Amino acid sequence: MTSCAWLWIYAGAALMLLELFAPGFILCFFGLSAATVGVLRFAFGEAFDLTWQLAAFSVFSVLYIALLRRYLQKVFVGGR
């Protein structure tokens, strides 16, 4: 049986791959958030239930977009 942590990691990898086909440089942050939740699920086990997983995914998504998007967009697009 596939662990919930692996499902988060697979979803993260799929979202990062979908970024290749979707413009906007957003899906990679959701993929990174999903992968982070998968790692946290491995670390905390059953104590990290679905409610905490969804809350962590939401928080990490907002944080990654807010903190990393501007910096990484300059790196990949060639900003100032």
HTML snippet that shows the backbone in 3Dmol.js (N, CA, C, O; Angstrom):
<script src="https://3Dmol.org/build/3Dmol-min.js"></script>
<div id="view" style="width:600px;height:400px;position:relative"></div>
<script>
const pdb = `
ATOM      1  N   MET A   1       0.839  -1.186   0.000  1.00  0.00           N
ATOM      2  CA  MET A   1       0.000   0.000   0.000  1.00  0.00           C
ATOM      3  C   MET A   1       0.882   1.248   0.000  1.00  0.00           C
ATOM      4  O   MET A   1       1.873   1.320   0.726  1.00  0.00           O
ATOM      5  N   THR A   2       0.518   2.204  -0.803  1.00  0.00           N
ATOM      6  CA  THR A   2       1.305   3.423  -0.931  1.00  0.00           C
ATOM      7  C   THR A   2       1.033   4.347   0.240  1.00  0.00           C
ATOM      8  O   THR A   2      -0.116   4.609   0.594  1.00  0.00           O
ATOM      9  N   SER A   3       2.097   4.828   0.825  1.00  0.00           N
ATOM     10  CA  SER A   3       1.994   5.740   1.955  1.00  0.00           C
ATOM     11  C   SER A   3       1.508   7.104   1.490  1.00  0.00           C
ATOM     12  O   SER A   3       1.709   7.494   0.340  1.00  0.00           O
ATOM     13  N   CYS A   4       0.872   7.812   2.397  1.00  0.00           N
ATOM     14  CA  CYS A   4       0.381   9.161   2.100  1.00  0.00           C
ATOM     15  C   CYS A   4       1.544  10.100   1.778  1.00  0.00           C
ATOM     16  O   CYS A   4       1.400  11.007   0.958  1.00  0.00           O
ATOM     17  N   ALA A   5       2.682   9.888   2.412  1.00  0.00           N
ATOM     18  CA  ALA A   5       3.855  10.728   2.153  1.00  0.00           C
ATOM     19  C   ALA A   5       4.309  10.587   0.703  1.00  0.00           C
ATOM     20  O   ALA A   5       4.654  11.576   0.057  1.00  0.00           O
ATOM     21  N   TRP A   6       4.309   9.364   0.199  1.00  0.00           N
ATOM     22  CA  TRP A   6       4.716   9.164  -1.188  1.00  0.00           C
ATOM     23  C   TRP A   6       3.742   9.819  -2.157  1.00  0.00           C
ATOM     24  O   TRP A   6       4.152  10.324  -3.202  1.00  0.00           O
ATOM     25  N   LEU A   7       2.460   9.813  -1.820  1.00  0.00           N
ATOM     26  CA  LEU A   7       1.479  10.459  -2.693  1.00  0.00           C
ATOM     27  C   LEU A   7       1.744  11.956  -2.792  1.00  0.00           C
ATOM     28  O   LEU A   7       1.638  12.533  -3.875  1.00  0.00           O
ATOM     29  N   TRP A   8       2.089  12.592  -1.674  1.00  0.00           N
ATOM     30  CA  TRP A   8       2.446  14.018  -1.706  1.00  0.00           C
ATOM     31  C   TRP A   8       3.683  14.253  -2.562  1.00  0.00           C
ATOM     32  O   TRP A   8       3.735  15.211  -3.334  1.00  0.00           O
ATOM     33  N   ILE A   9       4.669  13.388  -2.428  1.00  0.00           N
ATOM     34  CA  ILE A   9       5.903  13.557  -3.198  1.00  0.00           C
ATOM     35  C   ILE A   9       5.644  13.342  -4.686  1.00  0.00           C
ATOM     36  O   ILE A   9       6.169  14.081  -5.519  1.00  0.00           O
ATOM     37  N   TYR A  10       4.839  12.337  -5.026  1.00  0.00           N
ATOM     38  CA  TYR A  10       4.490  12.112  -6.430  1.00  0.00           C
ATOM     39  C   TYR A  10       3.706  13.303  -6.996  1.00  0.00           C
ATOM     40  O   TYR A  10       3.948  13.736  -8.122  1.00  0.00           O
ATOM     41  N   ALA A  11       2.771  13.820  -6.208  1.00  0.00           N
ATOM     42  CA  ALA A  11       2.004  14.985  -6.653  1.00  0.00           C
ATOM     43  C   ALA A  11       2.920  16.188  -6.856  1.00  0.00           C
ATOM     44  O   ALA A  11       2.749  16.951  -7.807  1.00  0.00           O
ATOM     45  N   GLY A  12       3.894  16.356  -5.959  1.00  0.00           N
ATOM     46  CA  GLY A  12       4.855  17.451  -6.108  1.00  0.00           C
ATOM     47  C   GLY A  12       5.675  17.322  -7.375  1.00  0.00           C
ATOM     48  O   GLY A  12       5.888  18.300  -8.092  1.00  0.00           O
ATOM     49  N   ALA A  13       6.134  16.113  -7.646  1.00  0.00           N
ATOM     50  CA  ALA A  13       6.923  15.883  -8.861  1.00  0.00           C
ATOM     51  C   ALA A  13       6.073  16.130 -10.111  1.00  0.00           C
ATOM     52  O   ALA A  13       6.552  16.707 -11.087  1.00  0.00           O
ATOM     53  N   ALA A  14       4.818  15.691 -10.076  1.00  0.00           N
ATOM     54  CA  ALA A  14       3.931  15.896 -11.225  1.00  0.00           C
ATOM     55  C   ALA A  14       3.676  17.386 -11.462  1.00  0.00           C
ATOM     56  O   ALA A  14       3.675  17.842 -12.605  1.00  0.00           O
ATOM     57  N   LEU A  15       3.461  18.138 -10.393  1.00  0.00           N
ATOM     58  CA  LEU A  15       3.234  19.575 -10.545  1.00  0.00           C
ATOM     59  C   LEU A  15       4.471  20.278 -11.091  1.00  0.00           C
ATOM     60  O   LEU A  15       4.360  21.190 -11.910  1.00  0.00           O
ATOM     61  N   MET A  16       5.643  19.858 -10.640  1.00  0.00           N
ATOM     62  CA  MET A  16       6.868  20.472 -11.153  1.00  0.00           C
ATOM     63  C   MET A  16       7.077  20.141 -12.626  1.00  0.00           C
ATOM     64  O   MET A  16       7.568  20.975 -13.386  1.00  0.00           O
ATOM     65  N   LEU A  17       6.710  18.942 -13.028  1.00  0.00           N
ATOM     66  CA  LEU A  17       6.802  18.585 -14.447  1.00  0.00           C
ATOM     67  C   LEU A  17       5.769  19.343 -15.290  1.00  0.00           C
ATOM     68  O   LEU A  17       6.051  19.723 -16.427  1.00  0.00           O
ATOM     69  N   LEU A  18       4.595  19.557 -14.742  1.00  0.00           N
ATOM     70  CA  LEU A  18       3.565  20.315 -15.466  1.00  0.00           C
ATOM     71  C   LEU A  18       3.983  21.763 -15.690  1.00  0.00           C
ATOM     72  O   LEU A  18       3.480  22.417 -16.602  1.00  0.00           O
ATOM     73  N   GLU A  19       4.881  22.259 -14.880  1.00  0.00           N
ATOM     74  CA  GLU A  19       5.377  23.623 -15.057  1.00  0.00           C
ATOM     75  C   GLU A  19       6.042  23.792 -16.425  1.00  0.00           C
ATOM     76  O   GLU A  19       6.078  24.897 -16.965  1.00  0.00           O
ATOM     77  N   LEU A  20       6.560  22.716 -16.978  1.00  0.00           N
ATOM     78  CA  LEU A  20       7.185  22.784 -18.302  1.00  0.00           C
ATOM     79  C   LEU A  20       6.178  23.151 -19.390  1.00  0.00           C
ATOM     80  O   LEU A  20       6.544  23.726 -20.415  1.00  0.00           O
ATOM     81  N   PHE A  21       4.903  22.814 -19.159  1.00  0.00           N
ATOM     82  CA  PHE A  21       3.875  23.039 -20.172  1.00  0.00           C
ATOM     83  C   PHE A  21       2.987  24.238 -19.874  1.00  0.00           C
ATOM     84  O   PHE A  21       2.209  24.655 -20.732  1.00  0.00           O
ATOM     85  N   ALA A  22       3.089  24.797 -18.680  1.00  0.00           N
ATOM     86  CA  ALA A  22       2.221  25.906 -18.291  1.00  0.00           C
ATOM     87  C   ALA A  22       3.056  27.152 -18.023  1.00  0.00           C
ATOM     88  O   ALA A  22       3.979  27.118 -17.210  1.00  0.00           O
ATOM     89  N   PRO A  23       2.744  28.231 -18.688  1.00  0.00           N
ATOM     90  CA  PRO A  23       3.488  29.463 -18.423  1.00  0.00           C
ATOM     91  C   PRO A  23       3.072  30.081 -17.092  1.00  0.00           C
ATOM     92  O   PRO A  23       1.979  29.813 -16.592  1.00  0.00           O
ATOM     93  N   GLY A  24       3.930  30.892 -16.532  1.00  0.00           N
ATOM     94  CA  GLY A  24       3.579  31.632 -15.335  1.00  0.00           C
ATOM     95  C   GLY A  24       4.440  31.345 -14.134  1.00  0.00           C
ATOM     96  O   GLY A  24       4.436  32.124 -13.181  1.00  0.00           O
ATOM     97  N   PHE A  25       5.176  30.257 -14.145  1.00  0.00           N
ATOM     98  CA  PHE A  25       6.109  29.946 -13.068  1.00  0.00           C
ATOM     99  C   PHE A  25       5.414  29.889 -11.709  1.00  0.00           C
ATOM    100  O   PHE A  25       5.898  30.466 -10.735  1.00  0.00           O
ATOM    101  N   ILE A  26       4.281  29.194 -11.648  1.00  0.00           N
ATOM    102  CA  ILE A  26       3.530  29.054 -10.398  1.00  0.00           C
ATOM    103  C   ILE A  26       3.478  27.606  -9.944  1.00  0.00           C
ATOM    104  O   ILE A  26       3.609  27.332  -8.751  1.00  0.00           O
ATOM    105  N   LEU A  27       3.289  26.682 -10.864  1.00  0.00           N
ATOM    106  CA  LEU A  27       3.095  25.286 -10.492  1.00  0.00           C
ATOM    107  C   LEU A  27       4.294  24.684  -9.753  1.00  0.00           C
ATOM    108  O   LEU A  27       4.134  23.777  -8.936  1.00  0.00           O
ATOM    109  N   CYS A  28       5.482  25.189 -10.041  1.00  0.00           N
ATOM    110  CA  CYS A  28       6.650  24.622  -9.356  1.00  0.00           C
ATOM    111  C   CYS A  28       6.604  24.916  -7.862  1.00  0.00           C
ATOM    112  O   CYS A  28       7.120  24.127  -7.070  1.00  0.00           O
ATOM    113  N   PHE A  29       6.000  26.028  -7.459  1.00  0.00           N
ATOM    114  CA  PHE A  29       5.890  26.340  -6.037  1.00  0.00           C
ATOM    115  C   PHE A  29       4.877  25.433  -5.350  1.00  0.00           C
ATOM    116  O   PHE A  29       5.075  25.032  -4.204  1.00  0.00           O
ATOM    117  N   PHE A  30       3.792  25.111  -6.051  1.00  0.00           N
ATOM    118  CA  PHE A  30       2.841  24.157  -5.493  1.00  0.00           C
ATOM    119  C   PHE A  30       3.480  22.764  -5.425  1.00  0.00           C
ATOM    120  O   PHE A  30       3.246  22.018  -4.474  1.00  0.00           O
ATOM    121  N   GLY A  31       4.277  22.421  -6.424  1.00  0.00           N
ATOM    122  CA  GLY A  31       4.987  21.143  -6.392  1.00  0.00           C
ATOM    123  C   GLY A  31       5.994  21.079  -5.260  1.00  0.00           C
ATOM    124  O   GLY A  31       6.115  20.056  -4.585  1.00  0.00           O
ATOM    125  N   LEU A  32       6.708  22.158  -5.054  1.00  0.00           N
ATOM    126  CA  LEU A  32       7.662  22.220  -3.949  1.00  0.00           C
ATOM    127  C   LEU A  32       6.943  22.131  -2.606  1.00  0.00           C
ATOM    128  O   LEU A  32       7.445  21.504  -1.672  1.00  0.00           O
ATOM    129  N   SER A  33       5.787  22.749  -2.507  1.00  0.00           N
ATOM    130  CA  SER A  33       4.990  22.669  -1.278  1.00  0.00           C
ATOM    131  C   SER A  33       4.511  21.243  -1.025  1.00  0.00           C
ATOM    132  O   SER A  33       4.566  20.759   0.105  1.00  0.00           O
ATOM    133  N   ALA A  34       4.045  20.578  -2.065  1.00  0.00           N
ATOM    134  CA  ALA A  34       3.588  19.199  -1.915  1.00  0.00           C
ATOM    135  C   ALA A  34       4.737  18.283  -1.503  1.00  0.00           C
ATOM    136  O   ALA A  34       4.565  17.414  -0.648  1.00  0.00           O
ATOM    137  N   ALA A  35       5.897  18.472  -2.104  1.00  0.00           N
ATOM    138  CA  ALA A  35       7.057  17.661  -1.728  1.00  0.00           C
ATOM    139  C   ALA A  35       7.465  17.933  -0.283  1.00  0.00           C
ATOM    140  O   ALA A  35       7.855  17.009   0.431  1.00  0.00           O
ATOM    141  N   THR A  36       7.382  19.172   0.150  1.00  0.00           N
ATOM    142  CA  THR A  36       7.693  19.517   1.533  1.00  0.00           C
ATOM    143  C   THR A  36       6.733  18.829   2.496  1.00  0.00           C
ATOM    144  O   THR A  36       7.154  18.319   3.534  1.00  0.00           O
ATOM    145  N   VAL A  37       5.459  18.812   2.160  1.00  0.00           N
ATOM    146  CA  VAL A  37       4.473  18.133   3.001  1.00  0.00           C
ATOM    147  C   VAL A  37       4.762  16.628   3.033  1.00  0.00           C
ATOM    148  O   VAL A  37       4.605  15.991   4.075  1.00  0.00           O
ATOM    149  N   GLY A  38       5.178  16.064   1.914  1.00  0.00           N
ATOM    150  CA  GLY A  38       5.541  14.648   1.899  1.00  0.00           C
ATOM    151  C   GLY A  38       6.701  14.346   2.829  1.00  0.00           C
ATOM    152  O   GLY A  38       6.681  13.343   3.542  1.00  0.00           O
ATOM    153  N   VAL A  39       7.700  15.192   2.828  1.00  0.00           N
ATOM    154  CA  VAL A  39       8.846  15.005   3.721  1.00  0.00           C
ATOM    155  C   VAL A  39       8.412  15.160   5.181  1.00  0.00           C
ATOM    156  O   VAL A  39       8.848  14.398   6.044  1.00  0.00           O
ATOM    157  N   LEU A  40       7.557  16.142   5.454  1.00  0.00           N
ATOM    158  CA  LEU A  40       7.050  16.319   6.813  1.00  0.00           C
ATOM    159  C   LEU A  40       6.217  15.121   7.258  1.00  0.00           C
ATOM    160  O   LEU A  40       6.252  14.735   8.426  1.00  0.00           O
ATOM    161  N   ARG A  41       5.478  14.542   6.336  1.00  0.00           N
ATOM    162  CA  ARG A  41       4.694  13.343   6.659  1.00  0.00           C
ATOM    163  C   ARG A  41       5.614  12.183   7.017  1.00  0.00           C
ATOM    164  O   ARG A  41       5.317  11.418   7.934  1.00  0.00           O
ATOM    165  N   PHE A  42       6.729  12.047   6.300  1.00  0.00           N
ATOM    166  CA  PHE A  42       7.711  11.023   6.662  1.00  0.00           C
ATOM    167  C   PHE A  42       8.280  11.291   8.053  1.00  0.00           C
ATOM    168  O   PHE A  42       8.459  10.364   8.843  1.00  0.00           O
ATOM    169  N   ALA A  43       8.563  12.554   8.351  1.00  0.00           N
ATOM    170  CA  ALA A  43       9.201  12.911   9.617  1.00  0.00           C
ATOM    171  C   ALA A  43       8.271  12.720  10.817  1.00  0.00           C
ATOM    172  O   ALA A  43       8.702  12.226  11.859  1.00  0.00           O
ATOM    173  N   PHE A  44       7.004  13.106  10.678  1.00  0.00           N
ATOM    174  CA  PHE A  44       6.092  13.080  11.821  1.00  0.00           C
ATOM    175  C   PHE A  44       5.150  11.887  11.833  1.00  0.00           C
ATOM    176  O   PHE A  44       4.517  11.621  12.856  1.00  0.00           O
ATOM    177  N   GLY A  45       5.040  11.173  10.743  1.00  0.00           N
ATOM    178  CA  GLY A  45       4.217   9.967  10.697  1.00  0.00           C
ATOM    179  C   GLY A  45       2.736  10.244  10.862  1.00  0.00           C
ATOM    180  O   GLY A  45       2.212  11.225  10.334  1.00  0.00           O
ATOM    181  N   GLU A  46       2.065   9.369  11.604  1.00  0.00           N
ATOM    182  CA  GLU A  46       0.615   9.454  11.775  1.00  0.00           C
ATOM    183  C   GLU A  46       0.172  10.697  12.531  1.00  0.00           C
ATOM    184  O   GLU A  46      -0.988  11.093  12.421  1.00  0.00           O
ATOM    185  N   ALA A  47       1.053  11.320  13.288  1.00  0.00           N
ATOM    186  CA  ALA A  47       0.688  12.541  14.016  1.00  0.00           C
ATOM    187  C   ALA A  47       0.392  13.696  13.060  1.00  0.00           C
ATOM    188  O   ALA A  47      -0.299  14.647  13.425  1.00  0.00           O
ATOM    189  N   PHE A  48       0.908  13.612  11.856  1.00  0.00           N
ATOM    190  CA  PHE A  48       0.721  14.647  10.839  1.00  0.00           C
ATOM    191  C   PHE A  48      -0.454  14.228   9.959  1.00  0.00           C
ATOM    192  O   PHE A  48      -0.265  13.787   8.825  1.00  0.00           O
ATOM    193  N   ASP A  49      -1.680  14.372  10.499  1.00  0.00           N
ATOM    194  CA  ASP A  49      -2.858  13.880   9.803  1.00  0.00           C
ATOM    195  C   ASP A  49      -3.272  14.810   8.662  1.00  0.00           C
ATOM    196  O   ASP A  49      -2.613  15.814   8.393  1.00  0.00           O
ATOM    197  N   LEU A  50      -4.364  14.460   8.002  1.00  0.00           N
ATOM    198  CA  LEU A  50      -4.772  15.164   6.788  1.00  0.00           C
ATOM    199  C   LEU A  50      -5.035  16.652   7.016  1.00  0.00           C
ATOM    200  O   LEU A  50      -4.719  17.478   6.160  1.00  0.00           O
ATOM    201  N   THR A  51      -5.604  16.988   8.150  1.00  0.00           N
ATOM    202  CA  THR A  51      -5.868  18.397   8.433  1.00  0.00           C
ATOM    203  C   THR A  51      -4.563  19.187   8.474  1.00  0.00           C
ATOM    204  O   THR A  51      -4.465  20.263   7.883  1.00  0.00           O
ATOM    205  N   TRP A  52      -3.571  18.657   9.168  1.00  0.00           N
ATOM    206  CA  TRP A  52      -2.266  19.323   9.245  1.00  0.00           C
ATOM    207  C   TRP A  52      -1.578  19.343   7.884  1.00  0.00           C
ATOM    208  O   TRP A  52      -0.901  20.314   7.545  1.00  0.00           O
ATOM    209  N   GLN A  53      -1.744  18.295   7.116  1.00  0.00           N
ATOM    210  CA  GLN A  53      -1.125  18.239   5.796  1.00  0.00           C
ATOM    211  C   GLN A  53      -1.685  19.328   4.886  1.00  0.00           C
ATOM    212  O   GLN A  53      -0.932  20.024   4.204  1.00  0.00           O
ATOM    213  N   LEU A  54      -2.996  19.471   4.878  1.00  0.00           N
ATOM    214  CA  LEU A  54      -3.615  20.491   4.028  1.00  0.00           C
ATOM    215  C   LEU A  54      -3.259  21.896   4.506  1.00  0.00           C
ATOM    216  O   LEU A  54      -3.022  22.792   3.695  1.00  0.00           O
ATOM    217  N   ALA A  55      -3.221  22.082   5.818  1.00  0.00           N
ATOM    218  CA  ALA A  55      -2.828  23.393   6.355  1.00  0.00           C
ATOM    219  C   ALA A  55      -1.381  23.707   5.992  1.00  0.00           C
ATOM    220  O   ALA A  55      -1.068  24.829   5.595  1.00  0.00           O
ATOM    221  N   ALA A  56      -0.500  22.719   6.128  1.00  0.00           N
ATOM    222  CA  ALA A  56       0.915  22.928   5.793  1.00  0.00           C
ATOM    223  C   ALA A  56       1.081  23.198   4.303  1.00  0.00           C
ATOM    224  O   ALA A  56       1.879  24.051   3.914  1.00  0.00           O
ATOM    225  N   PHE A  57       0.335  22.481   3.468  1.00  0.00           N
ATOM    226  CA  PHE A  57       0.412  22.712   2.032  1.00  0.00           C
ATOM    227  C   PHE A  57       0.004  24.149   1.694  1.00  0.00           C
ATOM    228  O   PHE A  57       0.648  24.804   0.874  1.00  0.00           O
ATOM    229  N   SER A  58      -1.053  24.628   2.321  1.00  0.00           N
ATOM    230  CA  SER A  58      -1.506  26.002   2.078  1.00  0.00           C
ATOM    231  C   SER A  58      -0.471  27.019   2.527  1.00  0.00           C
ATOM    232  O   SER A  58      -0.161  27.963   1.800  1.00  0.00           O
ATOM    233  N   VAL A  59       0.058  26.828   3.715  1.00  0.00           N
ATOM    234  CA  VAL A  59       1.041  27.772   4.258  1.00  0.00           C
ATOM    235  C   VAL A  59       2.313  27.766   3.429  1.00  0.00           C
ATOM    236  O   VAL A  59       2.828  28.829   3.084  1.00  0.00           O
ATOM    237  N   PHE A  60       2.831  26.583   3.103  1.00  0.00           N
ATOM    238  CA  PHE A  60       4.063  26.517   2.317  1.00  0.00           C
ATOM    239  C   PHE A  60       3.861  27.067   0.907  1.00  0.00           C
ATOM    240  O   PHE A  60       4.772  27.678   0.349  1.00  0.00           O
ATOM    241  N   SER A  61       2.681  26.858   0.327  1.00  0.00           N
ATOM    242  CA  SER A  61       2.418  27.407  -1.006  1.00  0.00           C
ATOM    243  C   SER A  61       2.495  28.926  -0.996  1.00  0.00           C
ATOM    244  O   SER A  61       3.140  29.527  -1.855  1.00  0.00           O
ATOM    245  N   VAL A  62       1.844  29.538  -0.032  1.00  0.00           N
ATOM    246  CA  VAL A  62       1.858  30.998   0.061  1.00  0.00           C
ATOM    247  C   VAL A  62       3.273  31.497   0.352  1.00  0.00           C
ATOM    248  O   VAL A  62       3.728  32.464  -0.259  1.00  0.00           O
ATOM    249  N   LEU A  63       3.966  30.845   1.280  1.00  0.00           N
ATOM    250  CA  LEU A  63       5.325  31.272   1.620  1.00  0.00           C
ATOM    251  C   LEU A  63       6.277  31.148   0.438  1.00  0.00           C
ATOM    252  O   LEU A  63       7.047  32.068   0.160  1.00  0.00           O
ATOM    253  N   TYR A  64       6.229  30.022  -0.256  1.00  0.00           N
ATOM    254  CA  TYR A  64       7.137  29.838  -1.392  1.00  0.00           C
ATOM    255  C   TYR A  64       6.850  30.844  -2.501  1.00  0.00           C
ATOM    256  O   TYR A  64       7.775  31.384  -3.108  1.00  0.00           O
ATOM    257  N   ILE A  65       5.577  31.094  -2.766  1.00  0.00           N
ATOM    258  CA  ILE A  65       5.247  32.072  -3.809  1.00  0.00           C
ATOM    259  C   ILE A  65       5.690  33.464  -3.386  1.00  0.00           C
ATOM    260  O   ILE A  65       6.281  34.200  -4.176  1.00  0.00           O
ATOM    261  N   ALA A  66       5.406  33.823  -2.145  1.00  0.00           N
ATOM    262  CA  ALA A  66       5.737  35.173  -1.672  1.00  0.00           C
ATOM    263  C   ALA A  66       7.243  35.404  -1.563  1.00  0.00           C
ATOM    264  O   ALA A  66       7.729  36.490  -1.881  1.00  0.00           O
ATOM    265  N   LEU A  67       7.977  34.397  -1.119  1.00  0.00           N
ATOM    266  CA  LEU A  67       9.397  34.597  -0.849  1.00  0.00           C
ATOM    267  C   LEU A  67      10.320  34.251  -2.017  1.00  0.00           C
ATOM    268  O   LEU A  67      11.373  34.869  -2.173  1.00  0.00           O
ATOM    269  N   LEU A  68       9.944  33.284  -2.827  1.00  0.00           N
ATOM    270  CA  LEU A  68      10.874  32.807  -3.850  1.00  0.00           C
ATOM    271  C   LEU A  68      10.551  33.250  -5.272  1.00  0.00           C
ATOM    272  O   LEU A  68      11.446  33.289  -6.117  1.00  0.00           O
ATOM    273  N   ARG A  69       9.301  33.583  -5.554  1.00  0.00           N
ATOM    274  CA  ARG A  69       8.921  33.844  -6.946  1.00  0.00           C
ATOM    275  C   ARG A  69       9.696  35.005  -7.562  1.00  0.00           C
ATOM    276  O   ARG A  69      10.226  34.884  -8.666  1.00  0.00           O
ATOM    277  N   ARG A  70       9.762  36.113  -6.860  1.00  0.00           N
ATOM    278  CA  ARG A  70      10.430  37.290  -7.415  1.00  0.00           C
ATOM    279  C   ARG A  70      11.916  36.999  -7.668  1.00  0.00           C
ATOM    280  O   ARG A  70      12.455  37.375  -8.709  1.00  0.00           O
ATOM    281  N   TYR A  71      12.566  36.338  -6.724  1.00  0.00           N
ATOM    282  CA  TYR A  71      13.987  36.035  -6.876  1.00  0.00           C
ATOM    283  C   TYR A  71      14.225  35.049  -8.025  1.00  0.00           C
ATOM    284  O   TYR A  71      15.092  35.282  -8.868  1.00  0.00           O
ATOM    285  N   LEU A  72      13.472  33.964  -8.063  1.00  0.00           N
ATOM    286  CA  LEU A  72      13.700  32.954  -9.096  1.00  0.00           C
ATOM    287  C   LEU A  72      13.278  33.435 -10.478  1.00  0.00           C
ATOM    288  O   LEU A  72      13.847  33.002 -11.479  1.00  0.00           O
ATOM    289  N   GLN A  73      12.307  34.306 -10.548  1.00  0.00           N
ATOM    290  CA  GLN A  73      11.910  34.844 -11.843  1.00  0.00           C
ATOM    291  C   GLN A  73      13.047  35.666 -12.434  1.00  0.00           C
ATOM    292  O   GLN A  73      13.276  35.617 -13.643  1.00  0.00           O
ATOM    293  N   LYS A  74      13.760  36.417 -11.609  1.00  0.00           N
ATOM    294  CA  LYS A  74      14.916  37.167 -12.088  1.00  0.00           C
ATOM    295  C   LYS A  74      16.001  36.241 -12.585  1.00  0.00           C
ATOM    296  O   LYS A  74      16.655  36.530 -13.587  1.00  0.00           O
ATOM    297  N   VAL A  75      16.200  35.136 -11.899  1.00  0.00           N
ATOM    298  CA  VAL A  75      17.232  34.181 -12.288  1.00  0.00           C
ATOM    299  C   VAL A  75      16.908  33.542 -13.634  1.00  0.00           C
ATOM    300  O   VAL A  75      17.775  33.455 -14.504  1.00  0.00           O
ATOM    301  N   PHE A  76      15.664  33.092 -13.810  1.00  0.00           N
ATOM    302  CA  PHE A  76      15.303  32.370 -15.025  1.00  0.00           C
ATOM    303  C   PHE A  76      14.988  33.269 -16.201  1.00  0.00           C
ATOM    304  O   PHE A  76      15.241  32.891 -17.345  1.00  0.00           O
ATOM    305  N   VAL A  77      14.445  34.447 -15.952  1.00  0.00           N
ATOM    306  CA  VAL A  77      14.068  35.352 -17.042  1.00  0.00           C
ATOM    307  C   VAL A  77      15.227  36.288 -17.371  1.00  0.00           C
ATOM    308  O   VAL A  77      15.338  36.748 -18.507  1.00  0.00           O
ATOM    309  N   GLY A  78      16.085  36.575 -16.410  1.00  0.00           N
ATOM    310  CA  GLY A  78      17.212  37.462 -16.651  1.00  0.00           C
ATOM    311  C   GLY A  78      16.901  38.891 -16.281  1.00  0.00           C
ATOM    312  O   GLY A  78      17.200  39.818 -17.034  1.00  0.00           O
ATOM    313  N   GLY A  79      16.307  39.069 -15.132  1.00  0.00           N
ATOM    314  CA  GLY A  79      15.974  40.422 -14.670  1.00  0.00           C
ATOM    315  C   GLY A  79      17.187  41.166 -14.162  1.00  0.00           C
ATOM    316  O   GLY A  79      18.310  40.665 -14.233  1.00  0.00           O
ATOM    317  N   ARG A  80      16.964  42.350 -13.653  1.00  0.00           N
ATOM    318  CA  ARG A  80      18.035  43.217 -13.188  1.00  0.00           C
ATOM    319  C   ARG A  80      18.676  42.753 -11.948  1.00  0.00           C
ATOM    320  O   ARG A  80      19.598  43.399 -11.451  1.00  0.00           O
TER     321      ARG A  80
END
`;
const viewer = $3Dmol.createViewer("view");
viewer.addModel(pdb, "pdb");
viewer.setStyle({}, {cartoon: {color: "spectrum"}});
viewer.zoomTo();
viewer.render();
</script>
